[in-house]
Amino acid sequence: MAGNITGHRFLYNFRKYKFLLYQLVSRDIKIKYRKSVLGIFWSFLEPLLTMIVLTIVFSTLFARFGVENYPIYLLTGRLIFTFFSGATTAAMKSIRGSAGIFKTVYVPKYIYPLSAILSNFVTFLLSLVVLFLVMTATNAPFTIYIIFTSLPILALLFFTIGVGLIVATVNVFFRDLEHLYGVLMTLLMYATPIFYPADIVPESFRFIQDYNPIYAVIECCRSVFLYGKIYDPYQLLFALVSAVVAMIIGLALFYKYQDKFVLKV
Amino acid sequence: MENTVINVENVKMKFNLSKEKTDNLKEYVIKFIKRELHYDPFWALKGVSFEVERGDKFGIVGLNGAGKSTILKIISGVMKPTEGNIQVKGSMVPLLEMGAGFDPDYTGRENIFLKGALLGYNRRFLEEKFDEIVEFSELEEFIDVPLKNYSSGMKARLAFSIATMVEPEILILDEVLSVGDAKFQQKSREKMNSLLNEDATVLFVSHSTYQVKTICNKAIWLHQGELIAEGSAEEVCDLYDKWINEES
C-alpha cells in the first residue's frame, strides 16, 4: 500500500485507539490493587517500606563514604530503576500476553507495550509522592530545580519505551529472553549505584556508570532532590541521546517485524 | 468501481510450517549452523482476487482448510498477505471469537468499555450505547459483578450485545451467531437478521450452503487456496453441493 499515507494513518490510528490506550492503562492499575485492602496505597507503601528496610541495613555502612541523606539517595535510585525494570519486563511480555486479542481483532500492536509502560509510569509518578514526603521528613532542600527533573524523567520514559519495543519484539521470536531478562535486570541493578555510593566502585569499572543512561537519569535527579542543585547538562544530554537512539532502534525493529507477530505467537 | 468496498487483488498467503517451533535461541543457533532451518511453505491462499460491492451479502464457501478464515483475517487487518493487495472502504466490525479481550477480574460494566475500546469505539459512543447494551444482554442485575463469576452463557450474551450494538458498514461473520438460551437465541437471531437486512455489506463464511443461499446474493467457492467459482450465491452453492456429492 502507498507509503505516503503511513504517517497520516498512524495519526488516525492513534486518535481512534486513544481510548483503548487509556482503558488498558487504567485496567492495569485497577487490577493490580483491586483485591488488596489498602489498594492504591500500596504504590506509596511498598517503596516506603523497602526504603526503611534498606536504610536500616545499609545507612551506617555507607555513612562513612559521605552519603548525607541516605533515604533520599536510595529512594531516588530505586524508584527510577524499579520503573525501568518493571516497565520493560511488562512490555516484553505484553505481545505474547495479548495474542488472543490481536489474532481476532485488528488493533495497532504498539498499543500493548506502550500501555504496559505507561501504567508503570503512572505508578512511578504516584510513588514520587513518597519521595516528597521523605524529603520533607528529612529536611531535604525543596528548590525550583525540582521542576527541571521532568526533563531527565521524560528522557527515561522514552528510553524505556525504546527498550520496551526492542525486548517485546525479540521475545516473540526467542522466548528465552523472558527467563534471561530477570538475570540481566539483577545484574544491571548491582552495576548501577542505587543503594551503594558511586565512589566505592574502582576507577577501572567506572565506565559502567559513565555509559549507563539509567544512572545518568538517577544522577540528574539526585543532584536536585539530594543537594538542591541543578544537574550536569551533559548528563541530561547523554540521557536524551540514549532515549532517541533507543526509540529509533525500537521503532525500526518493531515496525519491521510486527506483521509476523500474529504468525509466531 | 465506485461501489466497490472491498477489493481483493491476487492475494497470496504463505505460512511456514516448521515441524517443531524454533522459538528459543539455542535451537535456532544449532539449527542455523546445521543448516536445518528449512520450513515447509504452505500456501493457504494461492492468488485470490474478488470484489465486493456496497450492500452485497457476500458468501464464502469451501471445505476446512480452504482458506476461508485466512481471507477473513486478511480483510479484517489481523494478518498481512504475503503478496497482493487489499483495499477496504468503510468501518468494519469482525464478529469472530467474540469473547476475546474480556478481562475476568473486571465487572461487566468495565468490560463493556474495555471491549468497546478494543473494537475501536470512543468513550462518548460507548456511554451513549451503554444502556442499550445492558438492556439487550439482560444482565442489569449482574453488571457490577466481576466477569469471572458469570456463566458462559452470560458472557456470550454480553459479548454478542457489545459486538452487534453498532451499525457497521461492513460486517464480517464466521458462521451465523446464535448464543445463550432459547429465548436469547431467538432475540440474537432477530438482531442478526436486522443487521443483515440493512444496507450493510456482509462477508459471510459458512459450511452450510443453505445459510449462504438464504443470506447472500453473491458467493465464491475456495478450494485449497484457490478460487474455484464466483457468481450469484445460487449458482456457486449449487456447483459446490454438486461437487460435494460427487466427492463423497
Interface residues (C-beta under 8 A of the other chain):
Chain A: M1 K16 Y17 K18 F19 L20 Y22 Q23 L24 R27 K30 I31 R34 G100 I101 F102 K103 T104 V105 Y106 V107 F173 F174 R175 D176 D259 V262 L263 K264
Chain B: F15 N16 D23 N24 L25 K26 Y28 K73 S76 G77 V78 M79 K80 N85 P94 L96 E97 A100 G101 D103 D105 Y106 E110 F113 L114 A117 L118 L119 G120 Y121 N122 R123
